[in-house]
């Protein structure tokens, strides 16, 4: 028996069909090279604010090292409820509608597993975060891509989504501000999608992890639309806006019946989120919004620089309304996104993510995270321009 046969016999077909993360591939390559400027992994370059770290340290010193309630410490759930009401005008019951998770990714995972049966279809607006389709597949569902284009600022229309709906459709997956495009949605643009959810009796997963990093207009939560709270599984967390990626802390908000199902999976698979991280998150919500605003303004300055600089060197790039990514087109080079990213890494020591890893609609683009210093961004643009001149 060959090793390949042995592997195939040991692994589930479902897992074998899932490809490794394309983001991690380039990150791992870059980690082995010197003089690299990384615009790859989507992670704030700020350290978690000191008062948040201090609150977590204090919880350890006070001996808060046991399991918390499965759903999370009640103080944090109450603070999340107050925060969502204050910032986004949506009201949730901390006892029955809020679950603290190990990152926003866990929230998506258990949400899909809680509601999908074998063969149920999930419409995913692409380009999209790399984990959405695999998490649907691992829950037994079928991802159905709806592509967007740079000429439309990567915005999706209700008509596009409706064309993809079939009798097997159960979920519409939305992400805004979007990773990788930075595209945002306003209330008017969301109303058409909300009407579809109502008409076809669909659920909506709304990944709003970048909500606080909206630069040109206030974020509007999908759950705040009339009639949508009962149809929405709202995902958010602390990684991006609060610079807490390594803390692995997110939360999910949903109607009581859906949340109870997710809590059941969470109980058996993870028990609870880390207790000391929850106390840090509590402090972040209570007194960290000034830090969030400071970081947001810095990102906005970098966004403006990157978009302007890409235009000056001949790369078409729409203006991202949020998150901390630019998604320029490299179609004019004649290279695929994979080829361009590899040449840029090997020849100019700049790490970016090829757009195709975010779905077919991402081909012809690269994702550049501007969550790094202005010095790095200025140098990265010079290096990218050198490659373009040779091409």
C-alpha positions in Angstrom: 0.0 0.0 0.0 1.4 3.4 -1.0 1.6 6.3 1.4 -0.8 8.2 -0.9 -3.3 5.3 -0.6 -2.8 5.2 3.2 -3.4 9.0 3.4 -6.5 8.8 1.3 -7.9 6.1 3.5 -7.3 8.0 6.7 -8.6 11.4 5.7 -12.2 12.4 5.1 -13.0 13.2 1.4 -14.4 16.5 2.6 -11.1 17.6 4.1 -9.0 16.3 1.2 -11.0 18.5 -1.2 -10.1 21.7 0.8 -7.0 23.6 -0.3 -4.6 25.0 2.2 -4.8 28.8 2.7 -3.2 30.8 -0.1 -2.5 33.6 2.3 -0.4 31.4 4.5 1.6 30.1 1.6 3.0 33.5 0.7 3.4 34.4 4.4 5.5 31.2 5.0 7.6 31.9 1.9 8.3 35.5 3.1 9.2 34.4 6.6 12.2 32.5 5.2 13.6 35.5 3.3 15.5 38.6 4.4 14.8 42.2 3.7 11.1 41.5 3.2 8.4 44.1 3.3 5.2 42.3 4.0 1.9 43.6 2.8 0.5 40.1 3.2 -1.2 39.0 6.4 -4.1 41.2 7.5 -2.9 42.2 11.0 -2.7 45.6 12.7 0.9 46.8 13.2 -0.2 48.3 16.5 0.4 46.6 19.8 -2.7 46.0 21.9 -3.2 49.1 24.0 -1.6 48.9 27.4 -4.8 49.3 29.5 -6.2 46.2 27.7 -3.1 44.2 28.4 -3.1 45.4 32.0 -6.7 44.3 32.5 -5.8 40.8 31.3 -2.7 40.7 33.5 -4.8 41.9 36.5 -7.3 39.1 35.9 -4.5 36.5 36.1 -3.1 38.2 39.3 -6.5 38.0 40.8 -6.7 34.3 40.1 -9.4 34.4 37.3 -8.0 31.4 35.6 -10.9 29.0 35.6 -13.4 28.2 32.8 -15.8 31.0 32.2 -19.5 30.3 31.3 -19.7 28.6 28.0 -21.2 31.7 26.4 -18.5 34.0 28.0 -18.4 36.0 31.2 -21.7 37.8 31.6 -20.0 41.2 32.2 -18.5 41.0 28.7 -21.7 39.9 27.1 -23.5 42.8 28.7 -20.8 45.2 27.5 -21.0 43.8 24.0 -24.8 44.4 24.0 -24.3 48.0 25.2 -21.6 48.5 22.6 -23.7 47.2 19.7 -26.6 49.4 20.8 -24.5 52.5 21.2 -22.4 52.1 18.0 -24.7 50.4 15.5 -28.3 50.7 16.9 -29.0 47.0 17.3 -30.2 45.5 20.5 -29.3 42.1 21.8 -30.1 40.1 25.0 -26.7 39.2 26.6 -28.3 36.1 28.2 -29.7 34.5 25.0 -28.4 36.3 21.9 -24.6 36.8 22.5 -21.9 34.2 22.4 -18.2 35.0 22.9 -16.1 32.8 20.6 -12.4 32.0 19.9 -12.1 34.6 17.1 -14.7 35.5 14.5 -13.6 32.5 12.5 -15.0 30.1 15.1 -18.3 32.1 15.0 -18.6 31.5 11.3 -17.6 27.8 11.6 -20.2 27.0 14.3 -22.8 29.1 12.7 -22.5 27.1 9.4 -22.4 23.8 11.3 -25.5 24.8 13.3 -27.8 25.5 10.3 -26.5 23.7 7.2 -27.7 20.2 6.2 -25.9 18.2 3.5 -26.2 20.0 0.1 -27.6 23.3 1.4 -26.2 26.2 -0.6 -24.6 29.3 0.7 -24.2 32.3 -1.6 -20.8 34.0 -1.1 -20.1 37.4 -2.5 -16.6 37.3 -4.0 -13.8 38.3 -3.8 -14.2 37.0 -0.2 -12.2 36.0 2.8 -10.5 32.7 2.2 -12.2 30.8 5.0 -15.8 31.2 4.0 -16.1 28.5 1.3 -14.0 25.9 3.2 -16.1 26.4 6.3 -19.3 25.9 4.3 -17.8 22.7 2.8 -16.8 21.4 6.1 -20.3 21.9 7.4 -21.6 19.8 4.4 -22.9 22.8 2.5 -22.2 24.0 -1.1 -20.6 27.4 -1.6 -22.1 29.4 -4.6 -19.9 32.3 -5.7 -21.3 35.6 -6.9 -18.6 37.7 -8.4 -18.0 41.4 -8.3 -15.9 43.7 -10.5 -13.5 46.6 -10.0 -15.6 48.8 -12.4 -18.5 48.4 -9.9 -16.2 49.1 -6.9 -16.6 45.4 -6.1 -20.2 46.1 -5.0 -22.8 43.3 -5.4 -26.4 44.0 -6.6 -29.5 42.3 -5.3 -30.1 41.2 -8.9 -26.8 39.3 -9.0 -27.6 37.5 -5.8 -31.2 36.7 -6.8 -29.9 35.1 -10.0 -27.9 32.6 -7.9 -30.8 31.6 -5.6 -32.1 28.1 -6.0 -34.5 25.9 -4.0 -31.4 24.7 -2.1 -30.2 28.2 -1.0 -30.2 28.7 2.7 -27.7 31.5 3.4 -26.4 34.7 1.9 -22.9 35.4 3.2 -21.9 39.1 3.4 -18.7 40.8 4.5 -18.4 44.5 4.8 -16.1 46.3 5.0 -14.8 43.5 2.8 -11.6 41.5 3.0 -9.9 41.7 0.5 -11.4 44.7 -1.4 -12.3 47.1 1.5 -15.7 47.7 -0.1 -18.4 48.9 2.2 -22.2 48.9 1.8 -24.7 51.5 2.8 -28.3 51.0 3.9 -29.8 51.7 0.5 -27.5 49.0 -1.1 -28.4 46.5 1.6 -32.2 47.0 1.4 -32.4 45.0 -1.9 -30.6 42.1 -0.3 -32.8 42.3 2.8 -35.8 42.0 0.6 -34.4 38.9 -1.0 -33.8 37.3 2.4 -37.5 38.0 3.2 -38.9 36.9 -0.1 -36.9 33.6 -0.2 -36.9 32.9 3.5 -33.1 33.0 3.8 -30.6 33.6 6.6 -27.8 36.2 6.3 -24.3 35.8 7.7 -23.0 39.3 8.2 -19.3 39.4 8.9 -18.7 42.9 10.4 -15.3 42.4 11.9 -14.0 45.6 10.2 -17.1 47.7 11.2 -15.0 50.2 13.2 -12.6 50.7 10.3 -15.0 52.5 8.1 -13.4 55.7 6.8 -15.9 57.7 4.7 -19.2 56.9 6.3 -20.6 55.4 9.5 -21.0 51.6 9.4 -24.5 50.3 9.0 -25.1 46.9 10.5 -27.2 44.5 8.4 -29.1 43.5 11.5 -30.3 47.1 12.0 -32.5 46.9 8.9 -36.2 46.4 9.5 -37.0 42.8 10.0 -33.4 41.6 9.5 -32.3 41.0 13.1 -34.3 37.7 13.2 -32.6 36.6 9.9 -29.1 37.7 10.7 -26.1 35.9 12.2 -23.9 38.9 13.0 -20.2 38.1 13.4 -17.6 40.5 14.9 -14.7 40.6 17.3 -11.7 42.3 18.7 -8.8 41.3 16.4 -8.9 44.1 13.8 -10.1 47.4 15.3 -8.8 46.8 18.8 -5.4 45.3 17.6 -6.0 42.0 19.4 -5.4 39.4 16.7 -3.4 37.0 18.9 -6.0 37.1 21.7 -8.3 35.1 19.5 -11.6 36.6 20.7 -14.7 37.2 18.7 -18.4 37.2 19.2 -21.6 36.2 17.4 -25.0 37.7 17.8 -28.1 35.8 16.7 -31.7 35.0 17.5 -32.1 32.7 20.6 -32.9 29.5 18.7 -29.9 29.9 16.4 -27.5 31.0 19.1 -28.6 28.0 21.3 -27.6 25.7 18.5 -24.2 27.4 18.1 -23.6 27.3 21.8 -24.2 23.6 21.8 -21.3 23.1 19.3 -19.1 25.6 21.1 -19.7 23.7 24.4 -18.4 20.4 23.0 -15.6 21.7 20.8 -14.1 24.6 22.8 -15.9 24.9 26.1 -15.2 28.7 26.4 -13.0 31.5 25.1 -9.9 32.2 27.2 -10.9 33.8 30.5 -8.0 36.3 30.7 -8.7 37.4 27.1 -12.3 38.1 27.9 -11.3 40.5 30.7 -9.0 42.3 28.3 -11.9 42.6 25.8 -14.1 44.0 28.6 -11.6 46.8 29.2 -11.3 47.4 25.4 -15.0 48.0 25.1 -15.2 50.1 28.3 -12.4 52.5 27.6 -10.7 51.7 24.3 -12.6 53.6 21.7 -10.2 56.5 21.7 -7.4 54.0 20.8 -9.6 52.6 18.0 -10.2 56.1 16.6 -6.5 56.9 16.7 -5.6 53.7 14.8 -8.4 54.3 12.3 -7.2 57.7 11.4 -3.7 56.3 10.9 -5.0 53.6 8.6 -7.0 56.2 6.6 -3.9 58.3 6.0 -2.1 55.1 4.8 -5.0 54.2 2.6 -5.0 57.6 0.9 -1.3 57.3 0.3 -1.4 53.7 -1.1 -4.4 54.4 -3.5 -2.8 57.6 -4.8 0.6 55.9 -5.2 -0.8 52.9 -7.1 -2.5 55.3 -9.5 0.7 57.2 -10.1 2.6 54.0 -11.0 -0.2 52.8 -13.3 -2.1 50.3 -11.2 -5.9 50.7 -11.2 -7.2 50.7 -7.7 -10.6 51.6 -6.4 -10.8 53.5 -3.1 -11.5 51.0 -0.3 -14.2 52.4 2.1 -13.0 50.3 5.1 -10.7 47.6 6.5 -7.0 48.0 5.8 -6.5 46.5 2.3 -6.0 47.8 -1.2 -6.9 45.5 -4.1 -5.2 46.9 -7.2 -5.5 45.4 -10.6 -2.4 43.9 -12.2 -4.2 42.8 -15.3 -2.2 45.3 -17.4 1.0 43.3 -16.8 -0.3 40.2 -18.6 0.7 38.1 -15.6 -1.7 36.1 -13.4 -2.0 37.2 -9.8 0.0 34.2 -8.7 2.8 35.0 -11.2 2.9 38.6 -10.3 3.0 37.9 -6.5 5.8 35.4 -6.9 7.9 37.7 -9.1 7.3 40.6 -6.6 8.4 38.4 -3.7 11.4 36.8 -5.3 12.7 39.8 -7.3 11.8 42.8 -5.1 11.2 41.2 -1.7 7.6 42.5 -1.3 5.0 40.0 0.0 1.4 40.5 -1.2 -1.4 38.0 -1.6 -2.5 36.9 -5.1 -6.1 37.8 -5.7 -7.2 34.4 -7.0 -7.1 33.0 -3.5 -10.2 35.1 -2.7 -12.2 33.5 -5.5 -12.3 33.7 -9.2 -13.3 37.3 -9.2 -10.0 38.1 -7.4 -7.9 37.0 -10.4 -6.0 39.9 -11.9 -5.6 41.6 -8.6 -3.3 41.5 -5.6 -4.2 42.2 -2.0 -2.0 44.7 -0.2 -2.4 45.3 3.5 -1.5 48.8 4.5 -1.5 47.9 8.2 2.2 48.7 8.3 4.4 51.7 8.6 4.4 54.6 6.1 8.1 54.0 5.7 7.4 50.4 4.6 4.6 51.5 2.3 6.7 54.1 0.6 9.5 51.5 0.1 7.0 48.9 -1.1 5.6 51.2 -3.7 9.1 51.9 -5.1 9.8 48.2 -5.3 6.5 47.5 -7.0 7.2 50.3 -9.5 10.6 48.8 -10.3 9.0 45.5 -11.1 6.4 47.2 -13.3 9.1 49.1 -15.2 10.9 45.8 -16.0 7.7 44.2 -17.1 
